Amino acid sequence: MRRAINLLDVPPDAVLVDGNVARGFTLPAKTVIKGDSKSMSIAAASILAKVERDRYCLEMDRLYPEYHFAGHKGYATKEHMDILRRIGPCPEHRRSFLGFLQK
């Protein structure tokens, strides 16, 4: 979120965060639990983020077809976890979420 805010052409006055944690912002930040059902701004941002994530996963599926990104869209489905256990992560996987592979 911080990176996205820093890339905006027009800086916002404040930040609304869906959830209960807002750390590291240089702007005033307000958390909104279940924000996507209470705030039109958070709901719209959630939709935009999902559409962009889906596009990105389709691109990753072309680069790394063995990971089936087009099917699971990066979510921790059983298929995705099984693939990671079998062949390990690709360069696009965030290592901070792969602790289960160390077990």
N, C-alpha and C positions, 0 to 999 in steps of 0.2 A: 504494500500500500504506500509506503514511504517513497519508493522509487517512482511509482505512478504519479504521486502528487508532485514530486520534483520535476517531472517531465511536462506538466501542464503549462500551456502558454499563459494562462491567466491563473495566478495563484488563488486558492480558495481562502475564505476567511476562517473556516473551521473544518473539522473532519468528523463525519459520522461513521462509526464503526459498528458493524453487525456483530454482536457478541458482548463479552464483558471485559475485554482486555484491550487497552489502547496505550501502547508504550512507544517512546522514542519519536514522537511527533514534535515538530517545532511550532506547530499551530495548536490552538485549542482543540481538544478532541473529546467527543462524547460517545460513550458506548450505548448501544440500544440492543438489548436482548430480544431475539426474534425480530430484528430490525427489518428484514425483508418483508414482514407482514405488517409493520407499523410505519414505515417510512417509504414514500414513493421514490426518493433519491436512492436509498439503499436497495430497494427492489429493482430499480432500473440498472444500477451498477452491477447487481448480481446477475441479471440477464446478459448484460454486455460481457461480463467476465466469463460466463458459461459459453456464450457464442464464440468468443475468442479462444477459450481453452479447447473447444471442440475443433475449431479450425487448425489450431496448433497440433493437436493430436492427429488429425488427418495428414498433416505434413510429416509428422514424425513416423506415421505408419508407412509412408512412402520411403523414408530413409531407413527405417528399421522394421521391415515387415514381420520379422520373427517375433516381435513383441505385441502385435495385434492392437496397437493403440487405437485404431478406428473402432474397435469393438468396445473396449473398456474405458476409453477416453481418459486414461490416467488414474482412474479410481482403483482402489485396492480390492478388486474383485478376486474371487478364488483363482480364475484363469490368470490374471495378472501376477498374483503372488506365486503361483505355480511356475510361471515362465521365469520370474526372477530367481526362484530357487534353482531352477534347472540350468539357465544359461547366464545368470548374473545380470547386473544392470548395464544399460547402455550409457553413453556419455550424458544423455539428457536426464537421467534419473537423479533426483536430489538425494544425496547421500544421507542427509539428516533424517530422512524417512525410511531408511533401509536398515535400521538396527536389528530387525528380525533376521536378517541374513547372517549376522554374526553368531547366532545361536547354534 
